[in-house]
Amino acid sequence: MNSDEKSLYAGLQALSDMAFPKQCLSCGRQYGSAEAFIAESRALNGSSGLKISLDDDDLPVVELFRNCVCGSTLMEFFNDRRGTSPGAAKRRALFATMLETLQHRGLEPEVGRQELLKLMQGQRSARLEAMGIRLAGH
C-alpha cells in the first residue's frame, strides 16, 4: 500500500470515528458507533426521537434523541458538519480532503460526499468497499 492509500484509509477511519464513541454523562455508558447508539439506546416515549430543523444557511440539521439504558436522554447530530467547535472545523477540513482524494480516484463529488456521510454515521459504504477501501470494524 502506498503512502496516498495509507493517508486515504487513515482519513476515512478518522471521519467514521470522530462522532463516536458517545458517552452518557449520567452513567458513563459508551456507544461505540451510530449503529450501537441506535441499537442499544431506547426510543423516547411514543416518539421517533428525530428532530429536523434548518440551520442559518437553510440547510437541514437532523438531531436524534434517545434514552440511555439508565434513562438519561442523549442527543446526536447526523449529517451536520457546520458546527463551530474546533472538532467540527477539523472534521470539515478532513472531510474536504477525503472528498478531494475520492474525486481523484474517479468518484463524482456528490457521490463521494454521500459515501463519506455514510461512514460518519457508522454505516458501511458498498461503493468505497468496491474500490477496495474497507475500514476496521466494517
DRENPA-3360 file (N, C-alpha, C; in nm, 2 decimals, always signed):
BEGIN
1 = MNSDEKSL = +0.09/-0.12/+0.00/+0.00/+0.00/+0.00/+0.09/+0.12/+0.00 ~ +0.07/+0.22/-0.09/+0.15/+0.34/-0.10/+0.10/+0.44/+0.00 ~ +0.18/+0.55/+0.02/+0.15/+0.65/+0.12/+0.02/+0.72/+0.10 ~ -0.02/+0.74/-0.03/-0.15/+0.80/-0.06/-0.26/+0.72/-0.01 ~ -0.25/+0.58/-0.04/-0.36/+0.49/+0.01/-0.36/+0.49/+0.16 ~ -0.25/+0.49/+0.23/-0.24/+0.49/+0.37/-0.31/+0.61/+0.43 ~ -0.28/+0.72/+0.36/-0.35/+0.85/+0.41/-0.50/+0.85/+0.39 ~ -0.54/+0.79/+0.27/-0.69/+0.78/+0.25/-0.75/+0.70/+0.35;
9 = YAGLQALS = -0.70/+0.58/+0.38/-0.76/+0.49/+0.48/-0.76/+0.56/+0.62 ~ -0.65/+0.62/+0.66/-0.65/+0.69/+0.79/-0.75/+0.80/+0.80 ~ -0.76/+0.88/+0.69/-0.86/+0.98/+0.69/-1.01/+0.93/+0.70 ~ -1.03/+0.83/+0.62/-1.17/+0.77/+0.62/-1.20/+0.71/+0.76 ~ -1.11/+0.65/+0.82/-1.13/+0.59/+0.95/-1.16/+0.70/+1.05 ~ -1.08/+0.81/+1.04/-1.10/+0.92/+1.13/-1.24/+0.98/+1.12 ~ -1.28/+1.00/+0.99/-1.42/+1.06/+0.98/-1.52/+0.97/+1.04 ~ -1.51/+0.84/+1.02/-1.61/+0.75/+1.08/-1.60/+0.75/+1.23;
17 = DMAFPKQC = -1.48/+0.77/+1.29/-1.47/+0.76/+1.43/-1.49/+0.89/+1.51 ~ -1.49/+1.00/+1.44/-1.50/+1.13/+1.51/-1.62/+1.15/+1.60 ~ -1.73/+1.11/+1.55/-1.86/+1.13/+1.63/-1.87/+1.04/+1.75 ~ -1.80/+0.93/+1.74/-1.82/+0.82/+1.84/-1.68/+0.78/+1.89 ~ -1.67/+0.73/+2.01/-1.78/+0.69/+2.10/-1.85/+0.80/+2.16 ~ -1.98/+0.78/+2.19/-2.06/+0.88/+2.26/-2.08/+0.82/+2.40 ~ -2.07/+0.91/+2.50/-2.08/+0.86/+2.64/-2.19/+0.93/+2.71 ~ -2.27/+0.86/+2.78/-2.37/+0.91/+2.87/-2.30/+0.98/+2.99;
25 = LSCGRQYG = -2.34/+1.10/+3.01/-2.28/+1.17/+3.12/-2.33/+1.13/+3.26 ~ -2.45/+1.07/+3.26/-2.51/+1.02/+3.38/-2.45/+0.89/+3.43 ~ -2.44/+0.79/+3.34/-2.39/+0.66/+3.39/-2.26/+0.62/+3.34 ~ -2.21/+0.69/+3.23/-2.08/+0.66/+3.18/-2.08/+0.56/+3.06 ~ -2.20/+0.50/+3.03/-2.21/+0.40/+2.92/-2.16/+0.46/+2.79 ~ -2.08/+0.39/+2.72/-2.03/+0.43/+2.59/-2.10/+0.36/+2.47 ~ -2.13/+0.44/+2.37/-2.19/+0.38/+2.25/-2.08/+0.40/+2.14 ~ -2.03/+0.29/+2.09/-1.91/+0.30/+2.01/-1.93/+0.34/+1.86;
33 = SAEAFIAE = -2.05/+0.34/+1.82/-2.08/+0.38/+1.68/-2.23/+0.43/+1.67 ~ -2.26/+0.48/+1.56/-2.40/+0.53/+1.54/-2.49/+0.41/+1.55 ~ -2.45/+0.30/+1.49/-2.53/+0.18/+1.49/-2.56/+0.13/+1.63 ~ -2.45/+0.13/+1.71/-2.46/+0.09/+1.85/-2.55/+0.19/+1.93 ~ -2.53/+0.32/+1.90/-2.61/+0.42/+1.97/-2.76/+0.39/+1.95 ~ -2.80/+0.36/+1.82/-2.94/+0.34/+1.79/-2.99/+0.21/+1.85 ~ -2.91/+0.10/+1.83/-2.95/-0.03/+1.87/-2.96/-0.05/+2.02 ~ -2.86/+0.01/+2.10/-2.85/-0.01/+2.24/-2.92/+0.09/+2.33;
41 = SRALNGSS = -2.96/+0.20/+2.27/-3.04/+0.30/+2.35/-3.19/+0.28/+2.32 ~ -3.27/+0.36/+2.38/-3.42/+0.34/+2.37/-3.48/+0.46/+2.30 ~ -3.59/+0.43/+2.23/-3.67/+0.54/+2.17/-3.73/+0.62/+2.28 ~ -3.76/+0.75/+2.26/-3.83/+0.83/+2.36/-3.98/+0.78/+2.36 ~ -4.05/+0.80/+2.47/-4.18/+0.76/+2.48/-4.27/+0.80/+2.36 ~ -4.31/+0.71/+2.28/-4.41/+0.73/+2.17/-4.35/+0.83/+2.07 ~ -4.22/+0.84/+2.05/-4.17/+0.93/+1.96/-4.05/+0.87/+1.88 ~ -4.03/+0.91/+1.76/-3.91/+0.86/+1.68/-3.79/+0.92/+1.74;
49 = GLKISLDD = -3.79/+1.03/+1.81/-3.68/+1.10/+1.86/-3.61/+1.18/+1.76 ~ -3.66/+1.19/+1.63/-3.59/+1.27/+1.53/-3.65/+1.41/+1.53 ~ -3.56/+1.51/+1.52/-3.59/+1.65/+1.51/-3.52/+1.70/+1.39 ~ -3.59/+1.76/+1.29/-3.53/+1.82/+1.18/-3.56/+1.96/+1.18 ~ -3.45/+2.04/+1.16/-3.47/+2.19/+1.16/-3.38/+2.24/+1.05 ~ -3.38/+2.37/+1.03/-3.29/+2.44/+0.94/-3.18/+2.52/+1.01 ~ -3.06/+2.51/+0.96/-2.95/+2.59/+1.02/-2.96/+2.73/+0.96 ~ -2.86/+2.81/+0.99/-2.85/+2.95/+0.94/-2.84/+2.96/+0.79;
57 = DDLPVVEL = -2.80/+2.86/+0.72/-2.79/+2.86/+0.57/-2.91/+2.79/+0.51 ~ -3.02/+2.77/+0.59/-3.14/+2.70/+0.55/-3.11/+2.55/+0.50 ~ -3.01/+2.49/+0.56/-2.98/+2.35/+0.53/-3.04/+2.27/+0.64 ~ -3.08/+2.14/+0.61/-3.14/+2.06/+0.72/-3.04/+2.01/+0.82 ~ -3.08/+2.02/+0.95/-3.00/+1.96/+1.06/-3.09/+1.86/+1.12 ~ -3.03/+1.74/+1.13/-3.11/+1.62/+1.19/-3.05/+1.59/+1.33 ~ -3.13/+1.59/+1.43/-3.09/+1.55/+1.56/-3.17/+1.43/+1.60 ~ -3.10/+1.34/+1.67/-3.17/+1.22/+1.71/-3.16/+1.21/+1.87;
65 = FRNCVCGS = -3.28/+1.21/+1.93/-3.28/+1.20/+2.08/-3.32/+1.06/+2.11 ~ -3.24/+1.00/+2.20/-3.26/+0.86/+2.25/-3.24/+0.86/+2.40 ~ -3.29/+0.76/+2.47/-3.27/+0.74/+2.61/-3.17/+0.63/+2.63 ~ -3.07/+0.67/+2.71/-2.97/+0.57/+2.75/-3.04/+0.46/+2.84 ~ -2.98/+0.35/+2.86/-3.04/+0.24/+2.94/-3.06/+0.29/+3.08 ~ -2.99/+0.39/+3.12/-3.00/+0.45/+3.26/-3.12/+0.54/+3.27 ~ -3.18/+0.58/+3.15/-3.29/+0.67/+3.15/-3.26/+0.81/+3.11 ~ -3.13/+0.85/+3.10/-3.09/+0.98/+3.06/-3.11/+1.00/+2.91;
73 = TLMEFFND = -3.16/+1.12/+2.88/-3.18/+1.15/+2.73/-3.05/+1.20/+2.67 ~ -3.01/+1.13/+2.56/-2.89/+1.17/+2.48/-2.94/+1.22/+2.34 ~ -2.85/+1.30/+2.28/-2.88/+1.36/+2.15/-2.75/+1.35/+2.07 ~ -2.77/+1.32/+1.94/-2.66/+1.32/+1.85/-2.71/+1.39/+1.72 ~ -2.61/+1.46/+1.66/-2.64/+1.53/+1.53/-2.60/+1.43/+1.42 ~ -2.68/+1.42/+1.31/-2.64/+1.34/+1.20/-2.65/+1.43/+1.07 ~ -2.55/+1.41/+0.99/-2.53/+1.49/+0.86/-2.50/+1.64/+0.89 ~ -2.45/+1.67/+1.01/-2.43/+1.81/+1.04/-2.28/+1.83/+1.05;
81 = RRGTSPGA = -2.22/+1.91/+0.95/-2.08/+1.93/+0.95/-2.05/+2.08/+0.98 ~ -2.15/+2.16/+1.02/-2.14/+2.30/+1.02/-2.12/+2.36/+1.16 ~ -2.08/+2.28/+1.26/-2.06/+2.33/+1.39/-1.94/+2.43/+1.39 ~ -1.92/+2.50/+1.50/-1.81/+2.60/+1.50/-1.70/+2.55/+1.60 ~ -1.72/+2.44/+1.67/-1.61/+2.40/+1.76/-1.49/+2.36/+1.69 ~ -1.38/+2.35/+1.76/-1.25/+2.30/+1.70/-1.27/+2.16/+1.63 ~ -1.34/+2.08/+1.70/-1.36/+1.94/+1.65/-1.44/+1.95/+1.52 ~ -1.54/+2.03/+1.51/-1.62/+2.05/+1.39/-1.54/+2.10/+1.27;
89 = AKRRALFA = -1.45/+2.20/+1.30/-1.36/+2.26/+1.20/-1.27/+2.15/+1.15 ~ -1.21/+2.07/+1.24/-1.12/+1.96/+1.20/-1.19/+1.86/+1.11 ~ -1.31/+1.83/+1.15/-1.39/+1.73/+1.08/-1.42/+1.78/+0.93 ~ -1.46/+1.91/+0.92/-1.49/+1.97/+0.79/-1.36/+1.97/+0.70 ~ -1.25/+2.00/+0.76/-1.12/+2.00/+0.68/-1.09/+1.86/+0.64 ~ -1.10/+1.76/+0.73/-1.07/+1.63/+0.69/-1.17/+1.58/+0.59 ~ -1.30/+1.61/+0.60/-1.40/+1.57/+0.51/-1.36/+1.63/+0.37 ~ -1.32/+1.75/+0.36/-1.29/+1.81/+0.23/-1.17/+1.74/+0.17;
97 = TMLETLQH = -1.07/+1.71/+0.25/-0.95/+1.64/+0.20/-0.99/+1.50/+0.15 ~ -1.07/+1.43/+0.22/-1.11/+1.30/+0.18/-1.20/+1.30/+0.05 ~ -1.28/+1.40/+0.04/-1.37/+1.42/-0.07/-1.28/+1.44/-0.20 ~ -1.18/+1.53/-0.18/-1.09/+1.55/-0.29/-1.01/+1.43/-0.33 ~ -0.97/+1.35/-0.24/-0.90/+1.22/-0.27/-0.99/+1.13/-0.34 ~ -1.11/+1.12/-0.30/-1.21/+1.03/-0.37/-1.24/+1.08/-0.51 ~ -1.24/+1.21/-0.53/-1.26/+1.26/-0.67/-1.15/+1.23/-0.76 ~ -1.02/+1.23/-0.70/-0.91/+1.19/-0.78/-0.91/+1.05/-0.81;
105 = RGLEPEVG = -0.98/+0.97/-0.74/-1.00/+0.82/-0.76/-1.12/+0.80/-0.85 ~ -1.18/+0.90/-0.90/-1.29/+0.88/-1.00/-1.43/+0.90/-0.95 ~ -1.45/+0.93/-0.83/-1.59/+0.94/-0.78/-1.64/+1.09/-0.81 ~ -1.76/+1.10/-0.85/-1.82/+1.23/-0.87/-1.83/+1.30/-0.73 ~ -1.82/+1.43/-0.72/-1.83/+1.50/-0.59/-1.95/+1.46/-0.50 ~ -2.07/+1.46/-0.56/-2.18/+1.43/-0.47/-2.19/+1.28/-0.43 ~ -2.14/+1.19/-0.51/-2.13/+1.05/-0.48/-2.03/+1.03/-0.36 ~ -1.92/+1.10/-0.38/-1.82/+1.09/-0.27/-1.87/+1.15/-0.14;
113 = RQELLKLM = -1.94/+1.26/-0.15/-1.99/+1.32/-0.03/-2.09/+1.23/+0.04 ~ -2.18/+1.16/-0.03/-2.28/+1.07/+0.02/-2.21/+0.95/+0.09 ~ -2.11/+0.90/+0.03/-2.04/+0.78/+0.08/-1.96/+0.82/+0.21 ~ -1.90/+0.94/+0.21/-1.83/+0.98/+0.33/-1.93/+1.01/+0.45 ~ -2.05/+1.06/+0.41/-2.15/+1.08/+0.52/-2.20/+0.95/+0.58 ~ -2.21/+0.84/+0.49/-2.24/+0.71/+0.54/-2.14/+0.67/+0.65 ~ -2.02/+0.68/+0.62/-1.91/+0.64/+0.71/-1.92/+0.72/+0.84 ~ -1.95/+0.85/+0.83/-1.96/+0.93/+0.95/-2.08/+0.89/+1.04;
121 = QGQRSARL = -2.18/+0.82/+0.98/-2.29/+0.78/+1.05/-2.28/+0.63/+1.10 ~ -2.16/+0.58/+1.08/-2.13/+0.44/+1.12/-2.18/+0.33/+1.03 ~ -2.22/+0.37/+0.91/-2.27/+0.28/+0.81/-2.16/+0.23/+0.72 ~ -2.18/+0.12/+0.65/-2.09/+0.07/+0.55/-2.11/+0.15/+0.42 ~ -2.01/+0.15/+0.34/-2.01/+0.21/+0.21/-1.98/+0.10/+0.10 ~ -2.08/+0.05/+0.04/-2.05/-0.06/-0.06/-1.97/+0.00/-0.18 ~ -2.00/+0.12/-0.21/-1.92/+0.19/-0.32/-1.77/+0.20/-0.29 ~ -1.74/+0.24/-0.17/-1.60/+0.25/-0.13/-1.54/+0.11/-0.11;
129 = EAMGIRLA = -1.61/+0.02/-0.06/-1.56/-0.12/-0.05/-1.53/-0.17/-0.19 ~ -1.62/-0.14/-0.29/-1.59/-0.19/-0.42/-1.46/-0.13/-0.48 ~ -1.42/-0.02/-0.43/-1.29/+0.04/-0.47/-1.18/-0.02/-0.39 ~ -1.21/-0.11/-0.30/-1.10/-0.18/-0.22/-1.08/-0.10/-0.09 ~ -1.16/-0.01/-0.05/-1.15/+0.07/+0.07/-1.24/+0.01/+0.18 ~ -1.18/-0.05/+0.28/-1.25/-0.11/+0.40/-1.20/-0.05/+0.52 ~ -1.29/-0.02/+0.62/-1.24/+0.04/+0.75/-1.24/-0.07/+0.85 ~ -1.16/-0.05/+0.95/-1.16/-0.15/+1.06/-1.29/-0.15/+1.13;
137 = GH = -1.34/-0.27/+1.15/-1.47/-0.29/+1.22/-1.59/-0.29/+1.12 ~ -1.57/-0.27/+0.99/-1.68/-0.28/+0.89/-1.66/-0.40/+0.81;
% end
